[in-house]
Amino acid sequence: MESKNPLKVLIVSSEAAPYAKSGGLGDVVGTLPKVLKEHGVDVRIAIPKYKSINNKHFIGIDYLGSFETSLGWRKQPAGILQKDGDFTTYFIENDYYFGRDGYYGYDDDNERFGFFCKAVLEMLQFIDFYPDIIHCNDWQTGPVCVLLKEVYSKFKGYKDIKTLFTIHNLQYQGTFSRETMDMIDIPYYCFGYLEFYGQISFMKAGLMYTDMISTVSNTYAEEIKTFAYGYGLDGVMRLRSDRLCGILNGIDYVKNDPATDGRIYVNYDVNSIEKKKENKAMLQKELGLEERDVPVISIISRLAGQKGIDLISWIAEEILSKDLQLVVLGTGEKYLEDYFKDLEWRHKGKMCANIMFDDTRAQRIYASSDIFLMPSLFEPCGLGQMFSLRYGTIPVVRKTGGLADTIKHYNKETKEGNGFVFEHYTADGLMWAVNEALETYWADTDDWECVVKNAMNCDFSWDKSAEKYIELYNKIKNDL
């Protein structure tokens, strides 16, 4: 039951599924608000209106009007569109900035997302909604924190608004020339707080000016205080460590339920896991693999070094020398895409490279495969391992970030654990963990069924995480 004065939260992000998604950020912002609202929070989100958003999402949308946002000497129109549903979404419209292909990677990203941050703040008075908390996400929203504190807090309605800044990946920092400050009207005296090797960092702006920092797992919150994981901002993380916490992401357990998921071939649950073999047979047929009952190892990932794909490439031939099959789904760095295409050509019937991303095919691979590889160099949270657990596909992961917080190495003596874990970022370590999984799969014991049931009985739904966010929001609202 909602209280008479519910907590008011505006989540600001450059992505939100199903509208715009390039990775885990889109999944989080597309799912968390729904659960927060179910817990009585008046939660809304704001994202750019990108050209690539499917027009079907704008059916029944309300155009609220527009206003001008200044960027130094320039003025740009900001249109505001509102879409109601499980929660309210505001789209910031400006075709000059967002009427382009893709989301990022333009030379004027500083101007594009500087405009977005200013427009979001000015939208509050336009729609007469002043939240208790503005929840910012990653570098694209960092200027919100500094502009609110240094500029907008002087205006009526803004002075009591607090901010939470969530790091989804510290590697991407939004670093631009110092002239960007003039363009988006950040006072010059703030330069020392934003400075990053002679330039300014939108990520650092958020970290230095927010009331509280969160990241997406407890282990990653500790890792980013170190030189190895801090990407030049580890000193800032240590400086603000009293305002830093980790809250693990979750996944939608209703949408991603093997018992009801209409995207997979055959539905099943923890009491009918033998039906995974039916899914496997149908996936083999669809992908042109040999239709035999052998372990299927899957990779569903962005094909990039951070995801440990280079480790996989170093041992792929050794893996494929065994009686098994390998399925890859994803896009990324061209040399890795080409590598897996070549691997498929040389191992027809045992290997399938799907250089694409297709949501339905991803779910079918999760439901059909036996082992899921995720040997990341670093992983702030990771959602792939949560999806694989949900579908009874056993993760092989490196002990880092959210992977360390969600996957425990299976112990044959105690029958505890939901996957197979290696520690050091080496090909030998990954091969050891793969062999551990395969030996357990082939062993004439009940261990494989046990680890699969352990995986499917895990609960990484959003409910627990949402409760932690609400607790954190209230803490920030009440001045910690």
C-alpha positions as CSV (number, residue, x, y, z in Angstrom):
1,M,0.0,0.0,0.0
2,E,1.4,3.4,-1.0
3,S,1.9,6.0,1.8
4,K,0.2,9.5,1.5
5,N,3.6,11.0,0.9
6,P,5.6,8.5,-1.1
7,L,9.3,8.8,-1.7
8,K,9.8,10.6,-5.0
9,V,12.6,9.5,-7.2
10,L,13.7,10.5,-10.7
11,I,16.1,8.0,-12.4
12,V,18.2,9.7,-15.1
13,S,19.9,7.5,-17.6
14,S,21.2,7.5,-21.2
15,E,19.5,4.1,-21.7
16,A,16.4,2.2,-20.6
17,A,15.0,-1.0,-22.0
18,P,12.9,-1.6,-24.1
19,Y,13.6,1.9,-25.6
20,A,17.3,2.1,-25.8
21,K,19.8,-0.6,-24.6
22,S,23.4,-1.3,-25.4
23,G,24.2,-3.3,-22.2
24,G,23.3,-3.9,-18.6
25,L,22.6,-0.2,-17.9
26,G,19.5,-0.4,-20.1
27,D,18.3,-3.6,-18.5
28,V,18.6,-2.1,-15.0
29,V,16.9,1.2,-15.7
30,G,14.2,-0.6,-17.6
31,T,13.4,-3.0,-14.7
32,L,14.3,-1.4,-11.4
33,P,11.6,1.4,-11.5
34,K,8.8,-1.2,-11.9
35,V,9.8,-2.9,-8.7
36,L,10.3,0.4,-6.9
37,K,6.8,1.4,-7.8
38,E,5.5,-1.9,-6.5
39,H,7.1,-1.0,-3.2
40,G,5.3,2.3,-3.0
41,V,7.9,4.7,-4.5
42,D,6.7,7.5,-6.9
43,V,9.4,6.7,-9.4
44,R,9.9,8.1,-12.9
45,I,12.7,8.0,-15.4
46,A,14.2,10.4,-18.0
47,I,16.1,9.4,-21.1
48,P,17.0,11.0,-24.5
49,K,14.6,10.4,-27.3
50,Y,16.9,8.7,-29.7
51,K,16.2,8.3,-33.4
52,S,16.7,4.5,-33.1
53,I,13.8,4.0,-30.6
54,N,11.1,2.0,-32.3
55,N,8.1,4.1,-33.3
56,K,5.7,1.6,-31.7
57,H,6.8,2.9,-28.3
58,F,5.4,6.3,-29.1
59,I,1.9,5.2,-29.6
60,G,-0.3,6.9,-27.1
61,I,2.5,9.2,-25.8
62,D,1.7,12.7,-24.5
63,Y,3.7,15.7,-25.8
64,L,3.9,18.1,-22.9
65,G,5.5,20.9,-24.7
66,S,9.1,22.4,-25.0
67,F,11.4,25.0,-23.6
68,E,14.8,26.4,-24.5
69,T,18.0,25.2,-22.8
70,S,21.0,27.4,-22.9
71,L,24.5,26.0,-23.7
72,G,26.8,29.0,-23.3
73,W,25.7,31.5,-25.9
74,R,23.5,28.9,-27.7
75,K,19.9,27.9,-27.1
76,Q,18.5,24.6,-27.9
77,P,14.9,23.4,-27.8
78,A,14.0,20.6,-25.4
79,G,10.8,18.8,-26.1
80,I,9.2,16.7,-23.3
81,L,7.2,13.6,-24.0
82,Q,5.6,11.5,-21.4
83,K,4.7,7.8,-21.6
84,D,2.8,6.1,-18.8
85,G,2.8,2.4,-18.1
86,D,4.3,0.4,-15.3
87,F,6.0,3.7,-14.4
88,T,6.3,7.2,-16.1
89,T,9.0,7.8,-18.7
90,Y,10.0,11.2,-19.8
91,F,11.8,11.5,-23.2
92,I,14.0,14.5,-23.8
93,E,13.6,15.4,-27.5
94,N,16.1,17.3,-29.6
95,D,16.7,15.9,-33.1
96,Y,20.0,17.8,-33.5
97,Y,21.5,15.9,-30.7
98,F,19.6,12.6,-30.6
99,G,18.3,12.2,-34.1
100,R,21.3,10.2,-35.1
101,D,22.2,6.5,-35.4
102,G,23.4,4.9,-32.2
103,Y,23.8,6.4,-28.8
104,Y,27.4,7.3,-28.2
105,G,30.7,7.9,-29.9
106,Y,30.2,11.3,-31.5
107,D,32.7,14.2,-31.2
108,D,30.1,16.4,-29.5
109,D,29.0,13.8,-26.9
110,N,30.0,16.4,-24.2
111,E,27.5,18.9,-25.7
112,R,24.8,16.2,-26.3
113,F,24.8,14.8,-22.8
114,G,25.5,18.2,-21.2
115,F,22.3,19.4,-22.9
116,F,20.5,16.3,-21.7
117,C,21.6,16.9,-18.1
118,K,20.5,20.6,-18.2
119,A,17.2,19.8,-19.9
120,V,16.4,17.1,-17.2
121,L,17.0,19.6,-14.4
122,E,14.9,22.4,-16.2
123,M,12.2,19.9,-16.9
124,L,11.4,19.6,-13.2
125,Q,9.8,23.0,-13.0
126,F,8.2,22.5,-16.4
127,I,6.3,19.4,-15.2
128,D,6.1,20.6,-11.6
129,F,7.7,17.5,-10.2
130,Y,10.5,17.9,-7.7
131,P,11.8,14.6,-6.5
132,D,13.4,13.8,-3.2
133,I,16.2,12.0,-5.0
134,I,17.6,12.2,-8.5
135,H,19.3,8.9,-9.2
136,C,22.0,9.4,-11.9
137,N,23.7,6.6,-13.8
138,D,27.2,6.6,-15.3
139,W,29.1,9.4,-16.9
140,Q,26.4,10.6,-19.2
141,T,24.5,12.0,-16.2
142,G,27.4,13.2,-14.1
143,P,26.8,16.9,-14.8
144,V,23.4,16.7,-13.1
145,C,25.1,16.3,-9.7
146,V,27.4,19.4,-10.1
147,L,24.8,21.6,-11.8
148,L,22.2,20.8,-9.1
149,K,24.6,21.6,-6.3
150,E,26.3,24.7,-7.8
151,V,23.5,26.3,-9.9
152,Y,20.0,24.9,-9.6
153,S,19.9,24.5,-5.8
154,K,19.5,28.3,-5.6
155,F,16.1,28.1,-7.4
156,K,12.8,27.4,-5.7
157,G,12.0,23.7,-5.5
158,Y,15.5,22.5,-6.1
159,K,17.3,23.2,-2.8
160,D,16.1,20.0,-1.0
161,I,16.8,17.6,-3.9
162,K,19.5,15.1,-3.2
163,T,21.4,12.8,-5.6
164,L,22.6,9.2,-5.9
165,F,25.2,8.4,-8.5
166,T,25.5,4.8,-9.6
167,I,28.6,3.5,-11.3
168,H,27.8,0.7,-13.8
169,N,31.3,0.7,-15.4
170,L,34.1,3.0,-14.2
171,Q,36.1,2.3,-17.3
172,Y,33.9,4.7,-19.3
173,Q,34.4,8.2,-17.9
174,G,33.2,10.8,-20.3
175,T,36.5,12.8,-20.6
176,F,36.4,16.1,-22.5
177,S,38.2,19.5,-22.8
178,R,37.9,22.0,-20.0
179,E,36.0,24.3,-22.3
180,T,33.0,22.0,-21.8
181,M,32.5,23.7,-18.5
182,D,31.7,27.0,-20.1
183,M,29.4,25.4,-22.6
184,I,27.2,23.7,-20.0
185,D,27.5,26.6,-17.5
186,I,29.5,24.9,-14.8
187,P,31.2,27.6,-12.7
188,Y,34.9,27.8,-13.4
189,Y,35.9,27.3,-9.7
190,C,34.6,23.7,-10.0
191,F,37.4,22.8,-12.3
192,G,39.5,21.3,-9.4
193,Y,36.8,18.8,-8.6
194,L,36.2,17.8,-12.2
195,E,39.8,17.8,-13.5
196,F,41.2,14.6,-14.9
197,Y,44.7,14.8,-16.4
198,G,44.1,18.4,-17.7
199,Q,40.6,17.7,-19.0
200,I,37.3,17.2,-17.2
201,S,35.5,14.0,-16.5
202,F,31.7,13.7,-16.4
203,M,32.1,10.6,-14.3
204,K,34.3,12.5,-11.8
205,A,31.7,15.3,-11.7
206,G,29.1,12.8,-10.5
207,L,31.5,11.1,-8.0
208,M,32.6,14.4,-6.4
209,Y,29.2,16.2,-6.2
210,T,26.7,13.5,-5.5
211,D,25.4,12.9,-2.0
212,M,26.0,9.1,-2.2
213,I,27.7,6.7,-4.6
214,S,26.6,3.2,-5.3
215,T,27.9,0.6,-7.6
216,V,26.4,-2.7,-8.8
217,S,28.0,-5.2,-6.5
218,N,29.8,-5.2,-3.1
219,T,33.0,-6.7,-4.5
220,Y,33.2,-4.1,-7.3
221,A,32.7,-1.4,-4.7
222,E,36.0,-2.6,-3.1
223,E,37.8,-3.3,-6.3
224,I,37.4,0.3,-7.7
225,K,39.4,1.6,-4.8
226,T,42.4,-0.1,-6.2
227,F,44.8,1.0,-8.9
228,A,44.0,-2.1,-11.0
229,Y,40.3,-1.4,-11.2
230,G,40.0,2.4,-10.6
231,Y,41.1,3.5,-14.1
232,G,42.6,6.7,-12.7
233,L,39.8,7.4,-10.3
234,D,40.8,5.0,-7.5
235,G,42.0,8.0,-5.4
236,V,38.5,9.6,-5.7
237,M,36.9,6.3,-4.7
238,R,39.1,6.1,-1.6
239,L,38.4,9.7,-0.8
240,R,34.7,9.2,-1.0
241,S,34.7,5.6,0.4
242,D,32.4,6.7,3.3
243,R,29.8,7.5,0.7
244,L,30.2,4.4,-1.4
245,C,28.2,1.2,-1.2
246,G,27.4,-1.8,-3.4
247,I,23.9,-3.0,-4.4
248,L,23.7,-6.0,-6.6
249,N,21.6,-5.7,-9.7
250,G,18.8,-8.2,-10.3
251,I,16.8,-9.6,-13.3
252,D,13.1,-9.9,-14.0
253,Y,12.2,-13.3,-12.7
254,V,8.7,-13.1,-14.2
255,K,9.8,-12.4,-17.7
256,N,12.8,-14.8,-17.5
257,D,11.0,-17.8,-16.1
258,P,11.8,-21.1,-18.0
259,A,8.4,-22.4,-16.9
260,T,6.5,-19.7,-18.8
261,D,9.0,-18.1,-21.2
262,G,7.4,-18.1,-24.6
263,R,10.7,-17.5,-26.3
264,I,12.2,-20.9,-25.6
265,Y,11.3,-24.2,-27.3
266,V,10.0,-26.2,-24.4
267,N,9.1,-24.9,-20.9
268,Y,10.5,-26.5,-17.8
269,D,11.2,-25.9,-14.1
270,V,13.5,-27.2,-11.4
271,N,11.4,-30.3,-11.1
272,S,11.5,-31.1,-14.9
273,I,15.1,-30.2,-15.8
274,E,15.3,-33.2,-18.1
275,K,13.4,-31.0,-20.6
276,K,16.5,-29.0,-21.1
277,K,17.6,-31.8,-23.4
278,E,14.6,-31.3,-25.6
279,N,15.6,-27.6,-25.8
280,K,19.2,-28.6,-26.6
281,A,18.0,-30.9,-29.5
282,M,15.9,-28.2,-31.0
283,L,18.7,-25.6,-30.7
284,Q,21.2,-28.0,-32.4
285,K,18.7,-28.4,-35.3
286,E,18.2,-24.7,-35.6
287,L,21.9,-23.9,-35.6
288,G,23.0,-26.8,-37.8
289,L,25.0,-28.6,-35.0
290,E,25.3,-32.3,-34.8
291,E,22.2,-33.6,-33.1
292,R,23.8,-35.6,-30.3
293,D,23.5,-35.5,-26.5
294,V,26.8,-33.8,-25.7
295,P,27.5,-30.9,-23.4
296,V,26.8,-27.5,-25.0
297,I,28.9,-24.6,-23.8
298,S,27.6,-21.1,-24.6
299,I,28.9,-17.6,-24.7
300,I,26.4,-14.7,-24.8
301,S,28.4,-11.6,-24.6
302,R,29.8,-8.4,-26.0
303,L,32.9,-9.6,-27.8
304,A,35.5,-7.5,-26.0
305,G,38.6,-8.0,-23.9
306,Q,36.9,-6.9,-20.7
307,K,34.5,-9.9,-21.1
308,G,37.4,-12.3,-21.1
309,I,36.8,-13.3,-24.8
310,D,40.6,-13.2,-25.4
311,L,41.0,-15.9,-22.8
312,I,38.4,-18.0,-24.5
313,S,40.1,-17.6,-27.9
314,W,43.4,-18.9,-26.4
315,I,41.8,-22.2,-25.3
316,A,38.9,-22.6,-27.9
317,E,40.8,-25.2,-29.9
318,E,41.5,-27.2,-26.7
319,I,37.9,-27.0,-25.7
320,L,36.7,-28.1,-29.1
321,S,39.0,-31.1,-29.1
322,K,36.6,-32.5,-26.5
323,D,33.3,-34.2,-27.2
324,L,31.1,-31.1,-26.9
325,Q,29.7,-28.2,-28.8
326,L,30.3,-24.4,-28.5
327,V,27.7,-21.7,-29.3
328,V,28.6,-18.0,-29.4
329,L,26.1,-15.1,-29.6
330,G,27.2,-11.5,-29.6
331,T,28.9,-8.6,-31.5
332,G,32.0,-6.5,-30.6
333,E,35.6,-6.1,-31.7
334,K,36.0,-7.1,-35.3
335,Y,39.0,-9.3,-34.8
336,L,37.1,-11.4,-32.3
337,E,34.0,-11.5,-34.5
338,D,36.3,-12.8,-37.4
339,Y,38.0,-15.2,-35.1
340,F,34.7,-17.0,-34.1
341,K,33.5,-17.0,-37.7
342,D,36.7,-18.8,-38.7
343,L,36.4,-21.1,-35.7
344,E,32.9,-22.1,-36.9
345,W,34.2,-22.7,-40.5
346,R,37.0,-25.0,-39.1
347,H,34.6,-26.9,-36.7
348,K,31.4,-27.3,-38.6
349,G,28.8,-29.2,-36.6
350,K,30.6,-28.5,-33.3
351,M,30.7,-24.7,-33.3
352,C,28.2,-22.0,-34.2
353,A,29.1,-18.3,-34.2
354,N,26.0,-16.0,-34.1
355,I,27.6,-12.6,-34.7
356,M,24.5,-10.7,-33.9
357,F,22.3,-10.0,-30.9
358,D,18.8,-11.5,-30.9
359,D,16.8,-11.6,-27.7
360,T,14.9,-14.7,-28.6
361,R,17.9,-16.6,-29.7
362,A,19.7,-15.6,-26.5
363,Q,16.9,-17.0,-24.4
364,R,16.9,-20.2,-26.4
365,I,20.7,-20.6,-25.9
366,Y,20.3,-20.0,-22.1
367,A,17.6,-22.6,-22.0
368,S,19.4,-25.2,-24.2
369,S,23.0,-25.1,-23.2
370,D,24.7,-26.8,-20.2
371,I,27.6,-24.5,-19.4
372,F,27.9,-20.8,-19.7
373,L,31.3,-19.1,-20.0
374,M,31.8,-15.6,-18.4
375,P,35.6,-15.2,-17.6
376,S,35.6,-11.5,-17.3
377,L,38.7,-9.4,-16.7
378,F,36.4,-7.3,-14.5
379,E,32.7,-7.3,-14.1
380,P,30.9,-4.6,-12.1
381,C,27.8,-6.8,-11.7
382,G,27.0,-9.0,-14.7
383,L,23.6,-10.1,-15.7
384,G,24.5,-13.0,-18.0
385,Q,25.4,-15.3,-15.1
386,M,22.0,-14.5,-13.5
387,F,20.1,-15.4,-16.6
388,S,22.1,-18.6,-17.0
389,L,21.3,-19.6,-13.4
390,R,17.6,-18.9,-13.9
391,Y,17.6,-21.4,-16.8
392,G,19.8,-24.0,-15.1
393,T,22.8,-23.4,-17.3
394,I,25.9,-23.6,-15.1
395,P,28.3,-20.5,-15.1
396,V,32.0,-20.8,-15.4
397,V,33.3,-17.4,-14.2
398,R,36.3,-15.6,-12.9
399,K,36.2,-14.4,-9.3
400,T,35.7,-10.7,-9.8
401,G,33.1,-8.1,-9.1
402,G,29.5,-9.3,-9.3
403,L,30.6,-12.7,-10.5
404,A,32.3,-13.2,-7.2
405,D,29.2,-12.1,-5.3
406,T,26.8,-14.4,-7.2
407,I,28.7,-17.6,-8.2
408,K,30.1,-20.0,-5.6
409,H,32.3,-22.9,-6.7
410,Y,30.5,-26.3,-6.5
411,N,31.7,-28.5,-3.7
412,K,31.1,-32.2,-4.3
413,E,31.4,-33.0,-0.7
414,T,28.9,-30.5,0.7
415,K,26.8,-30.3,-2.5
416,E,26.8,-26.5,-2.2
417,G,27.6,-24.1,-5.0
418,N,26.0,-23.0,-8.2
419,G,28.9,-22.8,-10.7
420,F,32.6,-23.1,-11.3
421,V,35.1,-20.3,-10.4
422,F,38.7,-19.6,-11.1
423,E,40.7,-16.7,-9.6
424,H,43.6,-15.5,-11.8
425,Y,43.1,-14.1,-15.2
426,T,44.9,-16.8,-17.2
427,A,43.9,-19.2,-19.9
428,D,45.1,-22.1,-17.7
429,G,42.7,-21.0,-14.9
430,L,39.8,-20.8,-17.3
431,M,40.6,-24.2,-18.8
432,W,40.8,-25.7,-15.3
433,A,37.3,-24.4,-14.5
434,V,35.9,-25.7,-17.8
435,N,37.4,-29.1,-17.1
436,E,35.9,-29.1,-13.5
437,A,32.5,-28.4,-15.1
438,L,32.9,-31.1,-17.8
439,E,34.1,-33.7,-15.3
440,T,31.1,-33.0,-13.1
441,Y,28.8,-33.2,-16.1
442,W,30.2,-36.6,-17.2
443,A,30.6,-38.1,-13.8
444,D,28.3,-41.0,-13.0
445,T,26.9,-39.3,-9.9
446,D,24.0,-36.9,-9.1
447,D,26.4,-33.9,-8.8
448,W,25.3,-32.3,-12.1
449,E,21.6,-32.5,-11.3
450,C,22.5,-31.1,-7.9
451,V,24.4,-28.1,-9.2
452,V,21.7,-27.4,-11.8
453,K,19.0,-27.4,-9.0
454,N,21.2,-25.2,-6.9
455,A,21.4,-22.7,-9.8
456,M,17.7,-22.7,-10.5
457,N,16.9,-22.2,-6.8
458,C,19.0,-19.0,-6.6
459,D,17.1,-15.8,-6.2
460,F,18.6,-12.8,-7.9
461,S,15.3,-11.1,-8.6
462,W,15.0,-7.3,-8.1
463,D,12.9,-7.4,-4.9
464,K,15.9,-7.6,-2.5
465,S,17.9,-5.0,-4.4
466,A,14.9,-2.6,-4.6
467,E,14.5,-2.8,-0.9
468,K,18.1,-1.8,-0.5
469,Y,17.7,1.1,-2.9
470,I,14.7,2.3,-1.0
471,E,16.6,2.1,2.3
472,L,19.5,4.1,0.6
473,Y,17.1,6.7,-0.8
474,N,15.6,7.4,2.6
475,K,19.0,7.6,4.1
476,I,20.1,10.2,1.6
477,K,16.8,12.1,1.9
478,N,17.3,12.3,5.7
479,D,20.9,13.6,5.3
480,L,22.5,10.1,5.9
